[in-house]
Each structure stands twice: as structure tokens, then as C-alpha cells.
Amino acid sequence: MKTRLTIAVDRPTGRIHREIYGHFAEHLGRCVYEGLWVGEESSIPNVQGIRRDVLEALKKLNVPVLRWPGGCFADEYHWKDGVGPRESRRRTINTHWGGVTETNEFGTHEFMLLCELLGCEPYISGNVGSGTVQEMQEWIEYITLESGSSMADWRRANGREKPWRLKYFGVGNENWGCGGNMRAEYYADVYRRYQTYVRHYGDNRVFRIACGANAGDYHWTETLMREAGRYMDGLSLHYYTVPGTWMHKGPATGFGEREWFATLNKALVMDELIRKHAAIMDKYDPEKRVALVVDEWGTWYDPEPGTNPAFLYQQNTMRDALVAGLTLHVFHRHCDRVRMANLAQVANVLQSVVLTDGPKMVLTPTYHVFEMFKEHQGAERLDCAVEATACGPAEFPVPRVDASASRSADGRIHLSICHADLEDSVDLEVVLDGAPGACPCVTGRVLTGPAPDAHNTFEAPETVIPVPLEEIQLDKGSFRVRLPAMSVAVVEIKVT
């Protein structure tokens, strides 16, 4: 099947914010403990308690920002339980996720260390649901104040002389649900109160993010923007891709053609949600000062059989790779308003980029999409038009080909392509509108698998990995490429 794609190489339309490629780590299941933190005494190789293999894998993604400690866990987390000597930290119960004991071994110092090692910005979610204004104020003070208070003295006594830089702070999480079951009108007032005490100390400036809507709750966005918009820098949005229902989400593997297209179709609902929430935000903020922060997104299936259902552990397949690619493309298209997004979650929970089992680690297809797409981070977005038919059943249509293009500071163009067809390859003609007439230099990689639910395991870790894109034919001002069925590709283009 032939398809045509045109890139306007001389018409940038905005900048793709690096933070769109952010991640999320919650005290949930084996995400933090075992996934990120093993402790300094572990036989698993680690850097001051952070497992080395996961750290090195995440470094290759150029992770721009990491959100922590929740999620629902954030609104029952009391930060003072997680500082000081680990052996004397208070033990609590994780009431949201399985009723397991929370040792608080991984706290503020450990999280900030992880962010320093990754070279990423920390994004902390504060406790509004069960915490106090004073507790939130003192946390900011502990982290960012140089000296002169008991909190700054306590930080130094706990081993950190200089304050950290903290750019992003969320004032609560899902306060319409697990964060307090609040009404929008009530939370708007609560937010106004709490954010007052998220202070700027020294030259540190905190980007305050208000709890935003659950999926299509437009009343929440309307209320928050009207009543509290002038007090916020960002407003969050949460949306998960669920192929079935919340009670019966469907399996992560062993699914059929209908589930493949239902999942991709529902992933693309993200575009509608952003458009409608952004229209409300535009009414109150036409200058687009307030960022839309999609700080929880990804696929959500039934937990893997034989695992603790409260731990939300699921396998990751080519279907998830397509969801990741399609969703990132949506964020690119809305880069005027979407300035951060955080995939849920980084390890062993939901749509993870890494899975671990004791000393073993495996990279998922979603990991490879983030690694391939990292060239888009901070680049200028270019207009990219695709002339393609839809595929899938009538109830769940999906674009056969979806694409996004950007230009980096050194002039290289990167084109990412999602091909959703389950059976047929596609012959794609790419026209470089506005480019010189000479033949471009084109290279690329493609990610695909032998089946829709192809995935990587600890025994077979390279079933789904990027490989060179071989079938490229060059012409003056254009080129042709053949993409296999169910694939994600990234092409680098150099024009002279």
C-alpha cells in the first residue's frame, strides 16, 4: 500500500518541550523498591543504593523529569518519615497499594540523589489529602532553603549541606478521588491556600502544578482555571488507555485484533481531551502561561496472572510501543499547551520502560520507543501532513500511518512514524517541502515484532529491539521507505 507524507522543512510550528518525555515513579508494587532502589548492602550492583542497570538504562533515554512519590501514595505520604537514619525511619502501611509495609527507606534524599544521577529535574507531589499546610511548607524549606531555619539545619544534619534545586511541585494528586474525594469548587480553594506556602527560597523558583481533571471532567478544568488559574503555573491531566472496562481491562498479552485496534483507538482519545481542556484554558489564559501537564498516562491492563493484583504489574508488547508513539505524537501536536507529560510508571508498574526480577532487568518495547524518539526533545516541531487511510474495525478506526517531524539545533530532521496495520507493510513516500532539490541523506531504525503481543522477557530480552531500516530509496527532495506491519520507526534526514 502506498502512502504519501509531506514535511514542511522550512516552517517550524513550535518547540517540543523536553519534559514531554518525563517519567513517574510511585511507591506502588515493585516500582521504587526492587525497580529503582535495592539498598547499599544489596548484592545487586548499585550506586549508593540505586540499582546500576536501571540507572544506566534510564540515562540513555535522556530522562528530563521524574515525578515522585505518587500517585495516590502522595496524599498519604508524610515526608518527615523518609529522612534521617534509615534504620530509625518510621514504618507505615501503604493503604492504597496492597496494604504492604512502607519502610520509608527511599525518601527525599534518595529521590534527589536519583535525579542528580540521571541529570533530570525532580517533580515532587505534595500531600494535600492527609497533610497540612505547615508540612508542605517545611518540605519546600527543607529542600531549597540555604540556611537560617530548623529545616535547613535538619537537612545538613542528615548529610546534605547545600540545598537542592526543585523546579516542579504538585499541590496534591487526584484530589477528586484518592487524594480526598473533593469537589472542584472545594479543591480550588484548598489549592489557593496550600500553594501560598510553596515558597521561593533564594534563587530557586518553584513551578506550581495544580491537580487537574480526570480524563473528560471539563467542569473541573473550568472551575480550577476560573477560581485559581492565576495562582498556578501548570494544571495536570490524567488519562489511561484501557481497552476494556475498569473492572475487566483485558490482558496485556494474548489479545486479538479487536483489542489491538480498541487500544490504539482509545489512546488517541488523548487528542480530544487535550483539545477540549486546552480550549477551556484558553478562555482564562489566552497567553498560554499555564502549562497543561499530563503527569499520568499510559496503558492499563489486568495484572499478570500469579502476581499481586495490587502491584499493577503487566507485560509490555508491540501494542504498547504503538500507544507510546501515537501518544507522544499527540503531545507534539499540542506543544503550545502541553509542556510536560509523565509516563506511568518507570519500572514494574503499568506501562513501564524497564522490568526487573531480582538481579535481572529487561528493556520493554516502550523503552525502545522513548530511546528512538529522544531526538525530538527540545527540537522545533515541523508541519507534517500524512495522506493515509484508516485501518481497523468501524468501531475502532486508527490512522494507518501517523507521523511527527522535528528539526534539531544542528539542522537534522527527525521523522517518527507509527504504522498500525496488523498485516500489510506500507510503502511511504516522504516529500521534503521547502528543501533544496538535492537528494537527502537518510538513515533510520524500525521497531517491530513477530506478533502483536511480541514482548521481551528475561529469557529472551531481544525479541523486540530496534534494527536498521534498510529499504530506503532516495530522490531529489524526497525519499521512499518501506515499513513492516505493526511498527514504529524513526528516520534521520540531512538536507543540503
N, C-alpha and C positions, 0 to 999 in steps of 0.2 A: 504494500500500500504506500502511495506517495503522499507526502505532506510537505507544506511549504512554511517556512518560518523566516520572518524579516526582523533584523536588528537595526535600529536607528543608531548607528555608532557615533553620530555627532550630536545627539540630543539627550543629554543626561536629564533625568526627571526627579532627582533627589539622591540622598545618601542612605545606604543600607547600614543601619546602626549595628555596631559590633554586638551590642548587648542583646540583639535578637537571638543570638546563638548561646544564650545563657542556660544554666542548668540548676537543678533543685535537689537538695538533699534533706530529707526529713528523718527524724527518729522514728522510723517505721520499718518493721521487719529487719532485714539484713542490709539496709542501705548504709547507715552510718557504721554500726558495729558489724564487722566482717567485710563489708564492702569498701569502706574508707579507712576505718580505724581498727587496728589489731593490737595496739599497745606496744610499748617499747620492749617488753620481755618476750614477745611472740617469736616463734621460730620462723614465721613468715617474714621475709625481708621487708624492712620498714625504715622510714625516715622519721625519727622521733615519734614513733607510734603509728604513722600513716603508711599504709601498705604501698610499697615501692612500685609494684607492677601497675596498680591502678593509677598512681600518681604519674608515672611516665606515659601511660596511655592517654590520660586526660591532657597532659601537656601538649601532645601532638594535635589536639583539637583547637588550641589557642583559646581555651575557655575564657570568655570575657567577664563573666559574673556568675556567682554561685549563691543561691538562696538557701537559708537555714534559719531556725531549726524545724520549721513546718511552714505550711500544712496545719492540720488540726492540732498537732502536737504543740504548735507555737503558743496557743492560747491556754495551755496548761503548764507551760514551761516557765519556771522561775530561775532566772539566770544565776542568782547567787548560789544555787545548789550546784552549779557547774564550774566553780572557780575554787582555788586553793588546793592544798594537797589532795591528790586523787583518793588516797586511802581513807580520807575523812569526809569525803563529799556525801551529801545526803542521798539516800536511795529512795526512789519514788516508784509509783506504778504508772505505766503508760496505759491510761484508761481507754484511749482511742484505738490503740492498735494491739489488741490481744491480751491486755492485762498483764504484760510481762514486766519484770523489774527493770527500771531505768537506773543504771549505776551513776549516771552523770559524769562518767569518765571522760566523755568528749563534750567539752564546754566551750566557752568563749575563747580561751587561749588556744585550744586545739583547732577550732574552726579558723581563727585568724591566721594561725600558722599554715593551715592547708591553703588558704587563699594566697598567702605570701609565696608559698612554694609553687603554686600554679601561676602566679603573676596575674591573678584576677581580682576584680572588685568584690568585696563581701556585700551581700544583701541580707540584712537581718530582719526577721519578722518579730515584732514585739507582741507582748501578751496584753491584750485588751480584755479578753473574755473572762479571765480569772485573776488578772494582775492589776496593780494600782498605778496611778499616775506617778507617784514617787518612785516606784520600782523601775518604770520605764525611763524616767529622768536620770536616775542613778546609773542605769546601764549605759546610756549615752555618755554620761560623765566618766564612768569607769574606763570606757573605751577610748574617748577622744580628748579628755582634759589633761593638759600637760602636768599641772601641779596645783597645790593650794587647797585640796579638799581631801576628806577621808577616803573617797572613792579612788582618787588618783593615787593616794598613798597605799591603798589596799592593792591596787594593780601592781605597783612597784614591789610591794612585799611578796606578791605572787610571781615575781620573776620578769615582769615587763617594765622596763624603765621608761621608755618613750611611749607616748600614746600611739594608737593605730589611726590610720585614715579610714573613715567609714563614710562611704558615699550614699548608700541606699539603705533606707529603713522603712519597713512596712508597719503601719499602725493597725495591727490586728490582721487576722486571716479568716476569711469566710464567716464574718460576723453575722451574716444572715442564716448561718447553720451552726456548725460545730463550734464556732467562735462566740456563741452567746445567743443564737436564735433571735437576733434583734430585727426590728423593723428598720426600713431605710431611714425614716424620719428620726428615729432614736439614735441610730449609729451616726448619722450626720452630726448630731450634737456631741456625741461621745468622741468622734474623731476630732472635732474642733477643739475640744478640751484637751485630749491627750497630745495632739500634735504641738500644742503650745509649749510643751515641756520637752520636746525633742529639739534640743538647743544646738546652736552652732558654737563650738568652743574653739578659740584660736582661729586659725585659718581653715579649719575643717568645715565644710558645708554639707549638710545632710539633705539629700533628695527624699522628701517625704512622700510615701506612697499610701494612699487610702485604699481600704478594702472596697473592691468594686463588685460587679454583678456576677451572679451565677448564670452563665450562658445567656439566655434571652430575656433576662429580667431588666427590661428597659426602664421600668419605674425606678429601680434602684439607681441607675445612672442619672436619670433626670433629677432625682432628689439630691443625690450627692453633689452633682455639678451646680445645682441651684443654691443649695444651702452651705456648701463647703468648698466649692471649686477654687475660690481664691486662696484657700489655706493649704492647697495640695500642689505637689509637683507631678504626681502620677496617680493614675486610677487603675486598679487591677481588673482583670477579667479572667475567669476560669471556664474552660470548656474541655471536656474529654470526649474522645471518639469512641463510641460504644456501638458495636454492630447490632446487638440485640436490645434487650431491656436492662434496666438496672438490676433486676432480680436474676435475669438469665442473659448475661452479656455475650456468651459464646466463647468457644475455646480459642486459645492462642495458636494452636496447630490443628491439623485435621479438619479444616473448614472447606467448604465448597465454593463454587463460582459465585453463588449469590452472596455469600458472606464477604468474599473479596471485594465485590463492587459496592455492597452496602457500606463497608468500612470506608472505602475511599470516598464515596459519595458523602458520607457523614463527616469525614474530615474536612471536606470543602465547605461545610456549613460555617466554618470559621470565617470565611469571606463575608457572608451575610451578617454574621454577628458583629464583626468589626465595622462594616459599613453603617449599620444601624446605630451602634453605640457611638461611633465617631460623629454621626450626624447630630446626635443629642449634644455631644461635647462641643461641636462646632457652634451650636446655638449660644452657649455660655462662654465659649473660649474660641472665638474666630481666629485668633492669632496662633492657635495650636500650641500654647505654652504648656499645657498639661499633657503629659505622655500617657498613652494607653499602654499598660504593662500586662501582657498575657503571661502571668507568672505561674500558671499551671496549665499544661496542655499535654496531650499525648493519647495513646490508645489505652483502653482499659478492658481487659477480658476476665473471664473466670480464672481464679488462681490455678496453677498447675496441680493436677491430682497428686495427692500424697504430701502436699506441703501445707503449712499452717495457713488457713484461708485469710487470717487477719494480717498476714505478711505481704499480701498482694504480689507474690512472685509469679511472673509469667514469662514464657519464652518469647523470642523476638525473631520475626521472619521477614521475607521479602515484602510481605504486605505492610509491615511496619516501616520498612525503608521507603515505600511509596508514600505512606502517610507523612513521614518526616519531610520528604522532598516537597510534596504538594503544600504542606502547611507552611514551610519556610518560604515558598514562593508567594503564598498569601501575605505573609508578613512583609516581604519585599515590596509588594504592590501597594501596601499601606504604610510605607516608611515615613510618610509625613506625620502620622499619628502614632504608630506602633514603634516604640523606641526601646523596648526590652521584651523578651519572652524567655521563659524558663521551662525546659522540658522536664516532665515528671516521669521517673526520677533517675538520678545519675547511675545508681548501682542497685541491682537485685530487686527493684520495685517498679512495677508498671513498665513503661517503655524505656528501659534502661539502655545505656550505651555500653556498659560492661556487666557481666555476670561473674560471680565468684563461687567457688566451692572449696573451702579450706584454702590450701596454697595455690589452687588453680584459678586461672582467670581466662575469660573468653570475650572477644570483641563481638558485638552484635551487628547485624545489618544497619541498624540505626546509627551506630558509631561510625560506620564507614560513610554514610551519607553526610554526617557532620564533618568528617575529615575531608571529604571531597569538596564540600560546599564552603570550606573556611575561607577560600579566596574571595568570597562575596563580602566578608566582614569589613566594614568601613569603606567599601567601594561605591562609586557612583552608579546608580541604577540607570539602565538604558531601556528605552522603549523596545518591547519585544512582542511582536504580533504573530500568532500561530493560526494558520488556516488548517483546521483538523476537524474530523467528525468525532462524535461521541461513541463510546463503547459501553457495553453492559446492558442489563435489562432495562425496560422502560421506567421501572420504579426507582432505579438507582443509576442514572446515567453519569458517566465520568468522561471528561475530555481524554481522547486517546493519547494526545500529546499535550503536556503543559511545560512551559519553559520560563526561565528568567535569565536576564543578562546584566552584567555589570562591568565597569571599567576601573581597574586599579590605578594607583597614582603613577605607576610606570608605563601606563598605556595599554597593558594587556587586557584583553576582554575575556571574560569567563561566562560561558553559557551552560546552565544546568537544565537538564531535560528529564522529565518523568514520562515514561511510556507505560500506560496502564493495561494495554491489551494482553490478555492471558495466552493467546495462541499465535498471533502473527507478528512478524518483525515489521519495522517501518523504515521506508527509505525517506530520509528527511533532507530536503533542500534548504540550506541556510543562506539567505541573501543579506549581504552587509551593506545596507543603505547608507550612503554618505561616505563610504570608504574609497580610497584610491582604487584604480582599476586593476592593480597587480594582484597576483594570486596570494592569498593569505597563507601564513604558516599556522597549521592546525594540528594539535595533538589532543588526546583525550583518554579518559578512563570510563569504564562502564561497570556497574554492579548489577548482577543478575544471579539467578539460581535455577536448579533443575526442576523446581516445583514452586507453586505459590507459597507454600509454607516451608520452603527451604530455610534452614537456620543453622547456626554454628553451635556445636556442643563442645564439651571439654575433651571428648574423644576425637571429634572431627571439627577443629576450630576454623578451617578454611573452606568450608562448603560454600559460603557466600563472602567473597572478597573482591575488591576492585581489580580489574585486569585492563590492559591497554585496549583502546578502541582502535581496531585495525582497519575497518572498511571506511576509509575517508578518501574522497575524490575531490581534488582542488580545481577551481576555475577562477577566472578573473572576477573579483568582487563577490565570490560565493564559494560554497563547497557543499558536498553531499556526504551524508553519513548514514550507515545502516545500524539501527538499534534493535537488539533482540526483544522478544516479548518480555513483559513484566521486568522492566529495567529502569535504573537511574544512571544517568551519565553526566559528566562534566567535561566540557571541551574548552581548551585554552586557544585563543585566537590572537595572532600578532599580525597587524596590518601595517603596511609601509606606504 
